């Protein structure tokens, strides 16, 4: 439902934060591209892979020897897609843009041409986001423990760091970084509803920003992005610590360590929620109050309620319940059994296919023999 009061050609840049429902929202938009287009919103780029490639070209991630010509070609392609998009509005969603530096932001803005930029940030309460952020680091091949990760975040925040991983939890600093892209009245802060809220509420809030009918936008049918349990996360951490560097490379680990071992093998196991130890609660709440105050005073368009960002009691535990060796052993055996069962089924299928092929070959030979033996 286009709004005639808006400029004819706008672009909504959804830049994060990580672990705030971004995969869910991207899946819904991809699954509803036609419905969005009918309401005047084009998804640019039109696939998740191409969106990721644009982010890589903007940020120069993961390879110091990236081909500058290829990156320029990717950004030219993005610019052309925006120019060719027929609707008055477009949306580009990639959560790893949150930590972009000024030069990288300027590179993306140049590729956006004459579009009027709106910056969209989805934000979540810190006590729920921190465990998800730790798991994200493990699924990138790292092996830092949970308590060490918490101490690192605390030290980064207190020192005013804008580096990873803290930048991906610091909504205020991200908005400040993107201030060159849009004035406050074109910065949209979408709060992630608290646990127990209606399942579509986040999607409805995001659709409000885009000014589209949420009843016509539907999440895709693929599984969501569920968390690992505390035990399974520890198994993954220990496995990562034993992997050689060539396997922990991003282009290798993503398929093997994350999408296979973490997602397919460990996630289906029964899991215990990861909670933040209570001794970190005063810090979490102090950071939250500072962020909420800044967001309230910033003149940004808030969709939802900033009260959603305040930490809930159920996000904390008296202490981090470190998994026992018995729990880790049991989860590891279950994971190994799963891996062997997968390999076993593949081998059985291969052998069955070979036997069937041999049987067909022998039957053919028998028919040939009978025909010539007459």
C-alpha positions in Angstrom: 0.0 0.0 0.0 2.2 2.8 -1.3 2.1 6.1 0.6 1.8 9.0 -1.9 3.4 11.4 0.5 6.7 9.5 0.3 9.5 10.3 -2.2 9.1 8.4 -5.4 12.3 6.4 -5.1 13.4 5.3 -1.6 15.6 2.4 -0.4 15.3 0.8 3.0 18.7 -0.5 4.2 18.1 -3.1 6.9 21.6 -3.3 8.4 21.2 -5.5 11.5 21.6 -6.1 14.2 22.8 -9.7 14.1 20.6 -12.2 16.1 17.5 -10.0 16.0 15.3 -12.0 13.7 17.1 -11.0 10.5 17.1 -14.4 8.9 13.3 -14.8 9.7 12.5 -11.4 8.1 14.7 -12.1 5.1 13.1 -15.5 4.6 9.6 -13.9 4.7 10.6 -11.2 2.2 12.1 -13.7 -0.2 9.1 -16.0 0.1 6.8 -13.0 -0.6 8.6 -11.1 -3.3 5.6 -11.0 -5.6 3.3 -9.7 -2.8 5.8 -7.0 -1.9 6.2 -6.0 -5.6 2.5 -5.7 -5.9 2.6 -3.2 -3.0 5.4 -1.2 -4.5 8.4 -2.7 -2.7 11.2 -4.4 -4.7 13.7 -6.8 -3.0 17.1 -5.8 -4.2 19.2 -7.9 -4.6 16.5 -10.6 -5.3 18.4 -13.5 -3.5 20.1 -14.0 -0.2 23.3 -15.1 -1.9 23.5 -11.9 -4.0 22.7 -9.8 -0.9 25.6 -11.4 0.9 27.9 -10.8 -2.1 27.1 -7.1 -2.1 27.9 -6.9 1.6 31.3 -8.7 0.9 32.0 -6.2 -1.9 31.1 -3.2 0.4 33.1 -4.5 3.4 35.9 -6.5 1.7 35.3 -9.3 4.1 37.2 -12.6 4.6 39.9 -12.2 2.0 42.7 -9.6 1.9 43.3 -10.6 -1.8 39.8 -9.9 -3.0 39.6 -8.8 -6.6 38.8 -5.1 -6.7 37.4 -5.4 -10.2 35.0 -8.1 -9.2 33.8 -6.1 -6.2 33.3 -3.1 -8.4 31.3 -5.2 -10.8 29.2 -6.5 -8.0 28.3 -3.0 -6.9 27.6 -1.9 -10.4 25.2 -4.8 -10.7 23.5 -3.7 -7.5 23.2 -0.2 -8.8 21.7 -1.4 -12.0 19.2 -3.6 -10.1 18.1 -0.6 -8.1 17.8 1.5 -11.3 15.7 -1.2 -13.0 13.5 -1.9 -10.1 10.0 -0.7 -11.1 8.6 0.1 -7.6 8.8 3.4 -5.7 10.5 1.6 -2.8 13.2 -1.1 -2.5 14.6 -2.9 0.5 18.1 -4.4 1.0 18.6 -6.5 4.1 22.0 -7.7 5.3 22.8 -7.8 9.0 26.6 -7.8 8.6 26.4 -4.2 7.4 26.0 -3.1 11.0 29.7 -2.9 11.6 30.6 -1.1 8.4 33.1 1.8 8.8 32.6 5.2 7.2 34.5 4.4 4.0 32.4 1.2 3.5 29.1 3.0 4.2 30.1 5.7 1.6 30.9 2.9 -0.9 27.4 1.5 -0.5 25.7 4.8 -0.6 27.5 5.6 -3.9 26.1 2.4 -5.3 22.6 3.4 -4.2 22.4 6.2 -6.7 19.7 8.8 -6.2 17.6 6.7 -3.9 16.4 8.4 -0.7 17.9 6.2 2.1 16.1 4.9 5.1 18.1 3.0 7.7 16.3 0.2 9.5 17.7 -1.4 12.6 16.1 -4.4 14.4 17.2 -4.4 18.1 16.7 -7.0 20.9 17.2 -7.0 24.7 20.9 -7.6 25.5 20.4 -10.5 27.9 18.8 -12.6 25.1 21.1 -11.3 22.4 24.4 -12.1 24.2 24.0 -16.0 24.3 22.9 -15.9 20.6 25.9 -13.8 19.8 28.3 -16.2 21.5 26.7 -19.1 19.5 27.2 -17.1 16.4 30.9 -16.8 17.1 31.2 -20.6 17.7 29.4 -21.2 14.4 32.1 -19.1 12.8 34.7 -21.5 14.0 35.8 -19.8 17.2 36.4 -21.5 20.5 36.1 -18.9 23.2 34.2 -20.0 26.3 30.9 -18.3 27.4 32.2 -16.6 30.5 35.3 -15.4 28.7 33.1 -14.1 25.9 31.0 -12.2 28.5 34.1 -10.6 30.0 35.4 -9.7 26.6 32.1 -7.9 25.7 32.1 -6.1 29.0 35.6 -4.9 28.5 34.9 -3.8 24.9 31.8 -1.8 25.9 33.5 -0.1 28.8 36.5 0.9 26.6 34.2 2.3 23.9 35.2 -0.2 21.3 33.5 -0.4 18.0 35.0 -3.7 17.0 33.5 -7.1 16.6 31.7 -8.7 18.4 30.5 -5.7 20.6 29.5 -3.6 17.6 26.9 -6.2 16.7 25.2 -5.5 20.1 25.6 -1.8 20.3 22.5 -0.3 18.6 23.5 3.3 19.4 26.9 3.1 17.9 25.6 1.4 14.8 23.0 4.2 14.3 25.7 6.8 14.8 27.9 5.0 12.2 25.1 5.1 9.7 24.1 8.8 10.5 25.7 9.9 7.2 23.2 7.8 5.3 19.9 9.3 6.7 18.7 11.9 9.1 17.0 10.7 12.4 13.5 10.8 10.9 14.6 8.3 8.3 16.1 5.9 10.8 13.7 3.2 11.9 14.3 1.2 15.1 12.2 -2.0 15.2 12.2 -3.7 18.6 12.1 -7.5 18.8 9.1 -8.5 20.9 9.8 -10.2 24.3 9.5 -14.0 24.6 5.9 -15.2 24.5 4.7 -12.5 22.1 2.6 -13.4 19.0 4.9 -15.2 16.5 4.2 -12.7 13.7 4.6 -9.5 15.7 8.2 -8.8 14.6 7.2 -9.3 11.0 4.2 -7.0 11.4 6.4 -4.3 12.9 8.9 -4.6 10.0 6.0 -4.5 7.5 4.9 -1.2 9.1 8.2 0.3 8.3 7.9 -0.7 4.6 4.2 0.3 4.6 3.0 -3.0 3.3 0.1 -5.3 4.4 1.6 -7.9 6.8 -1.2 -10.3 6.0 0.3 -10.7 2.5 3.9 -11.4 3.8 4.5 -14.9 5.0 7.6 -16.6 6.5 9.1 -19.3 4.2 8.7 -23.0 5.0 12.4 -23.7 5.8 13.3 -24.3 9.5 14.1 -21.2 11.5 17.4 -20.3 13.2 17.0 -22.1 16.6 19.7 -21.8 19.2 22.1 -24.5 20.3 21.7 -25.7 23.9 24.4 -25.1 26.5 25.8 -28.6 26.2 25.8 -28.7 22.4 27.5 -25.2 22.3 30.3 -26.5 24.5 30.7 -29.6 22.2 31.0 -27.3 19.2 33.5 -25.1 21.1 35.7 -28.0 21.9 35.6 -29.4 18.4 36.5 -26.0 17.0 39.5 -25.8 19.3 40.8 -29.1 17.7 40.3 -28.2 14.1 43.3 -27.2 11.9 43.4 -23.7 10.5 42.7 -24.7 7.0 39.4 -26.2 8.1 38.4 -23.1 10.1 38.7 -20.9 7.0 35.4 -19.2 6.4 34.8 -20.7 3.0 35.4 -24.2 4.3 34.0 -24.1 7.9 30.7 -22.5 6.8 29.5 -25.6 5.1 31.2 -28.2 7.3 31.3 -26.8 10.8 28.2 -24.5 10.8 25.6 -25.8 8.3 26.4 -29.5 8.8 27.8 -30.1 12.2 26.1 -27.3 14.2 22.8 -27.0 12.3 22.1 -30.5 11.2 23.8 -32.6 13.9 23.8 -30.6 17.1 20.7 -28.4 16.9 18.2 -31.3 16.8 19.4 -32.6 20.2 17.5 -31.8 23.4 18.9 -28.5 24.6 19.1 -26.4 27.8 18.7 -22.7 27.3 21.9 -20.6 27.7 21.4 -17.9 30.4 23.5 -15.0 31.4 25.0 -15.3 34.9 23.4 -12.9 37.3 26.7 -11.2 38.2 26.6 -9.7 34.7 23.0 -8.4 35.2 23.9 -4.9 36.6 26.2 -4.3 33.6 23.5 -5.5 31.1 20.9 -3.3 32.7 23.1 -0.2 32.9 24.0 -0.6 29.2 20.4 -1.1 28.3 19.3 2.1 30.2 21.9 4.1 28.4 20.9 2.8 25.0 17.2 3.3 25.6 17.8 6.9 26.8 19.8 7.7 23.7 17.3 6.0 21.4 14.4 8.0 23.1 16.2 11.3 22.6 17.5 10.6 19.1 14.4 11.5 17.1 14.3 8.1 15.5 11.1 6.4 14.3 10.6 3.6 16.8 8.3 0.7 15.8 7.4 -1.4 18.8 8.4 -0.3 22.3 11.8 0.6 23.7 10.5 -1.2 26.9 11.1 -4.4 24.9 14.8 -3.8 25.2 14.8 -4.1 29.0 16.2 -7.4 30.3 13.7 -10.0 31.7 14.3 -12.0 34.9 14.2 -15.3 33.0 17.2 -14.4 30.9 19.5 -14.7 33.9 20.7 -17.5 36.1 22.5 -17.4 39.4 25.6 -18.8 37.7 26.6 -20.2 34.3 25.8 -23.9 34.7 28.9 -25.4 33.0 28.0 -28.7 31.4 29.4 -31.7 33.1 31.9 -34.1 31.3 29.1 -36.7 31.3 26.7 -34.4 29.5 29.4 -33.4 27.0 30.3 -37.1 26.4 26.6 -38.0 25.9 26.0 -35.2 23.4 29.3 -36.1 21.6 28.3 -39.8 21.3 24.8 -38.8 20.0 26.5 -36.5 17.4 28.9 -39.2 16.3 26.1 -41.7 16.0 24.2 -39.2 13.8 27.2 -38.6 11.6 27.9 -42.3 11.2 24.2 -43.1 10.5 24.2 -40.4 7.8 27.3 -41.9 6.2 25.9 -45.4 6.6 22.6 -44.6 4.9 24.5 -42.9 2.1 26.8 -46.0 1.7 23.8 -48.4 1.8 22.1 -46.3 -0.9 25.2 -46.4 -3.0 25.7 -50.1 -2.6 22.0 -50.8 -3.2 22.3 -48.8 -6.4 25.4 -50.7 -7.5 23.7 -54.1 -6.8 20.6 -53.0 -8.7 22.8 -51.9 -11.6 24.6 -55.2 -11.6 21.3 -57.1 -11.5 20.1 -55.1 -14.5 23.3 -55.8 -16.4 23.1 -59.5 -15.7 19.4 -59.6 -16.7 20.4 -57.9 -20.0 23.1 -60.4 -20.6 20.8 -63.3 -19.9 18.2 -62.0 -22.4 20.9 -61.6 -25.0 22.2 -65.1 -24.3 18.7 -66.6 -24.6 18.1 -64.8 -27.9 21.2 -66.1 -29.5 20.9 -69.6 -27.9 17.6 -70.4 -29.8 
